[in-house]
Amino acid sequence: MSTTHDRLVSVPGSTLPCRSYGDPANPALILLMGNTMPGGFWPPQFCAGLAATGLHVTEYDYRDVGGSTPGAFAQQPYDLLDLADDVCAVADALGRERVHLAGLSMGGFLSLLTALRHPDRVASVTSMMSTADYTVLLAATLHGREPRNPTFPAPRADWLAAVAAVPVDQPYPQLLAAAFRLAGGSRGDGDEAYWLAEIARVTDSPETTLAFDHKLAADRTDPAWLDLAPRLGELAVPVQVIQGADDPIFPPPTGRLTVDAIPHATLHTVDGMGHMLEPAFFAPLTEALAAHIARAIRETAKG
């Protein structure tokens, strides 16, 4: 199993570190993490497990998090469309004309956005623990107002209240770990000790490398590109939506609403999974991703 840790991708105003797993001759899968999270938050054992299914797996740091250029947004403000263009820059750096995408939370939304913006560059999409309408989350967490589109469910009120009650007068890693635990599912195994260890694995300075809120970039995005549901019928690539049955941020029926808007999309609901990538779910998610990509490759081969 080969792993490349030192690839840097240049995008406007920033450089993005990338890490790859597996044989570069295999089909390319790019993983997109959630808001504020660098690519390193994809656990190496999860990435290695995907690579073992016959994929070349790459994760990377978004602008302003992880090892990417600090202060990029302050120097040159960007939006989610720019982050979608960054996906293509990573594909270019890998020498790939078309790539499979799998994203978690904001990354799931970005995977759909990228497929709509750059349909010739995307071979398949898996959107996990995510949504097709980002305006609902922005309204609830950034603006404190009712969402403009009541079709998609808002984050659960009990989760919002629990997050608001987390004491802020504690070290930042403990604050993050508490919030991550609250987003987990009933069958998950990510307690606060696990998340503290994960944070320490990814960075020794979370106050800077895990602190930028990409919802600021989302808030700069053209509103027509924040609710993708009206556009999803344009998607011609195979799409899989993976919904956590216990997701408090994008709760059911978010996944079903997304799938119903996409021709030939599939929905895979994981019992007991919340909004976090916990070890308990590595195996079923790996299996679902690998099977979806294999089907997409077969369909492409049929012409």
Secondary structure, 3 states (H helix, E strand, C coil): CCEEEEEEEEECCEEEEEEEECCCCCCEEEEECCCCCCHHHCCHHHHHHHHCCCCEEEEECCCCCCCCCCCHHHHCCCCHHHHHHHHHHHHHHCCCCCEEEEEECHHHHHHHHHHHHCCCCEEEEEEECCCCECHHHHHHHHHCCCCCCCCCCCCCHHHHHHHHCCCCCCCHHHHHHHHHHHCCCCCCCCCHHHHHHHHHHHCCCHHHHCCCCCHHHHHCCCHHHCECHHHHHHCCCCEEEEEECCCCCCCCCHHHHHHHCCCCCEEEEECCCCCCCCHHHHHHHHHHHHHHHHHHHHHHHHC
